[in-house]
Amino acid sequence: MNQTSPSALRIAIAGLGTVGAGVIRLLDTNRDLIAARAGRLIEVVAVSARDRTKDRGIDIAPFEWEDDMTALANRPDIDVVVELVGGSDGPALACSRAALAADKGLVTANKAMIAHHGIALAEQAETAKVPLKFEAAVAGGIPVVKGLREGTSANALTTIYGILNGTCNYILSEMEATGADFAETLAEAQRLGYAEADPTFDIEGIDAAHKLAILAAIGFGARIDFDAVHTTGIVQVRAADIAQADALGFVIRLIAQVDAETGADGQERLLQRVRPCLVAKDHPLAPVDGPTNAVVAEGNFSGRLLFQGAGAGDGPTASAVVADLIDIARGEVGAPFSMPVAQLAAMPSVEPGHRMERTYLRFTVKDRPGVLAEITAAMRDADVSIESLIQPARAHEGGEALVAMVTHEGPEGNIAKALKLLEGSASLTAAPLVLPILPN
């Protein structure tokens, strides 16, 4: 049995995948440095995972093994449970609830669980007067949760936005570099391990939406509302769109963004969205490529802040987990979402129709006379002003063509009206691609 120091912070780890093994490796490699910064040793006492015999590249023999991970919470020799199982419900949630019910601190990297159950878990933690920390749940090794919760705590934020999914960012930047289309690039990303065998959560924007909901709660003092995040993925983006964006001076990135807006009734509202956008090449997010993540926050006194770094991986994510453990070892508890749960507001959503933006639109159409006139007539009738119109060469031998345009700044609702007018048109062979242009 592992003998811990009397004053050590004693932890149990549920889940020994890439991140769990990384946490053990980090705690061992930087043991003395971590102890000096935490003020005491942080020692692993017990672990739990699906398969005890699996070779993880680490020695787990010094640790007690629990077949049932919820049993970790009831061990008297444990101060903190580290949940690294994943999934919004199931064993991860059961383990987390059990830890807090047993008055243990909880550290998790589980963005889905926090996005769906974070408020209830925070209430449990407050009642038990124990810490709940989840730095690793958003943007891997980037300290954006701490940066927003502590570094911007004196500011009224107006917006938080950024690149929160490394898989999508890798795919889009590889499409830029190679000229390959989406399906081909996704397959290569899966081969290299940048994308899961089932990439739905990533490419449909769900993973980024989980993270955005968490950041919105921290940055704006709101109750988490994952269902309020409007989500569009990158599956419609073609190599032709990447090339056209480049010609116009842009790159395409999947942007997660939350904006605050005060309504006529004086109540603050939030607009939370994940969608691919055109980003000007001189914007701070444009050079962010590959699996890198970046988050921008704008405060009324701090101005624009940029957080950037590795958004995933065993090392960066383990670093964030251990940073939370160091805080707990120092006795730092604090409110998980920057203020007590009772003070978090249930903020209504903004209806975006009145919001002004420029937009890139791409239509896949039958290559025949009159199609362009039909599209431009719909734009005219919806009061959409066209800044530039591009009709690239025929896209397919089957008689399809691509028509792209960039609009002048105008209300989002006008774009929606124009697309409604074109709905069901026999000239369109696929749903239009709508890419907002991110302001500088």
Buried (B, 14 or more C-beta within 10 A) or exposed (E): EEEBEEEBBBBBBBBBBBBBBBBBBBBEEBEEEBBEBBEBBBBBBBBBBEEEEEEBEBEBEBBBEBEEBBBBBBBEEBBBBBBBBBEBEEBBBBBBBBBBBBEBBBBBBBBBBBBBBBBBBBBBBBEBEBBBBBBBBBBBBBBBBBBBBBBBEEBBBBBBBBBBBBBBBBBBBBBBEEEBBBEBBBEBBBEEEBBBEEBEBBBBBBBBBBBBBBBBBBBBBBBBBBEBBBBBBBBBBBBBBBBBBEEBEBBBBBBBBBBBBEEEEEEBBBBBBBBBBBBBEEBBBBBBBBBBBBBBBBBEEBEEBEBBBBBBBBBBBBBBBBBBBBBBBEEEBBBBBBBEBEEBBEBBBBEBEEBEBBBBBBBBBBBEEEBBEBBBBBBEEBEBEBEEBBBBEEBEEEEBBBBBBBBEEBBBBBBBBBBEBBEEBEBBBEEBBBBBBBEE
